[in-house]
Amino acid sequence: MNNIFDWLLELDNPSVRYFALRGLLDRPEDDLEVLAARRAIMDSDPVRKILSAQNPEGWWDKPGPGYSRKYLSTVWQLIFLAELGADGSHSQIQRGCDYRLSHAQAIHCGLSATANATPSGAIHCLDGNLIWALTSLGYAQDERLRRAVEWLAGAVTGEDFEWWYASSVPGPGFLCAANMKLPCAWGAVKALRALVNLPPALQIPKVKRAITAGVDFLFSRDLATADYPVYERVSGEWFKFGFPLSYTSDVLEAAFVLCEAGHGNDPRLRNAIDLIISKRQPDGRWLLKHSLNGKMWTDIEVKGKPSKWITLRALRVLKASEKGK
């Protein structure tokens, strides 16, 4: 195992190094190696390429709400930067966050895929992704984000959510028009990830009820088979581990989020853990099976090859699942 840790801690990928030091070795944030890795992230190739593609006004690809084009526009760059552990105090990242929050908060306060006003562009996966990303980038105290958090929690629990019956886009219990108005596991993973990573000040009772609803929904099926209500069939992407992910999810991310929610030892996670272990290669690493390469401003790792990102996430899940045994 030590050689796997040595591989993850190599200097060529400061993002993985930073998260491995924090999430696997439990180094504190003020540890000198952690601080050095965090600083190095901003000089890493993926972060530099994303920031070099940004317009001085703060947007990527074209002005506006920033959902399209996938995966070149503003929404996706903020998500990718957060995944990479970029420094949210950087002036370009702050301009990007402010631009997005100023251009696509719907009338009900969700973060929409369309321009301001209409409620029809806000969905669980998008809001979950953006709330998580903006929180990671230091915007947890922004009033616009707080309103989006309340919207997302209500969209999960159904509290103060009467407009669902008129808009029919996302609905209580992770209903989603994109899934033929059936509950969407992808949306549940993204929403739960956002809510469990909020700071204590935003963990209001509605948020806690939404977290419980998210955990209950994901555990309502076996994650290893993922026979959630879907239109036609379960997506094969659920079983192909990828990084970075977009609106889709996979069993590894779902297990990781449930571990973040404190359920690493839950017996209902056992089959998912076994599935994750079964995909480990003889050398102890995991492969990148799902990729957005060729669609982003910068490629991240090589599809079909050993992945530091997937290995890092898998080992963090296994670590969490062993706690308390």
HELIX and SHEET records of a PDB file:
HELIX    1   1 ASN A    2  LEU A    8  1                                   7    
HELIX    2   2 PRO A   14  GLY A   23  1                                  10    
HELIX    3   3 LEU A   32  ILE A   41  1                                  10    
HELIX    4   4 ASP A   45  SER A   52  1                                   8    
HELIX    5   5 THR A   74  GLU A   83  1                                  10    
HELIX    6   6 SER A   91  HIS A  103  1                                  13    
HELIX    7   7 PRO A  119  GLY A  121  5                                   3    
HELIX    8   8 HIS A  124  SER A  136  1                                  13    
HELIX    9   9 GLU A  143  THR A  157  1                                  15    
HELIX   10  10 TRP A  164  SER A  167  1                                   4    
HELIX   11  11 PRO A  172  PHE A  174  5                                   3    
HELIX   12  12 ALA A  177  ASN A  179  5                                   3    
HELIX   13  13 ALA A  185  VAL A  196  1                                  12    
HELIX   14  14 PRO A  200  LEU A  202  5                                   3    
HELIX   15  15 PRO A  205  LEU A  218  1                                  14    
HELIX   16  16 GLY A  236  PHE A  239  5                                   4    
HELIX   17  17 VAL A  251  GLU A  260  1                                  10    
HELIX   18  18 PRO A  267  LEU A  269  5                                   3    
HELIX   19  19 ARG A  270  SER A  278  1                                   9    
HELIX   20  20 LYS A  308  GLU A  322  1                                  15    
SHEET    1   A 3 PRO A 170  GLY A 171  0                                        
SHEET    2   A 3 LEU A 175  CYS A 176 -1                                        
SHEET    3   A 3 LEU A 182  PRO A 183 -1                                        
END                                                                             
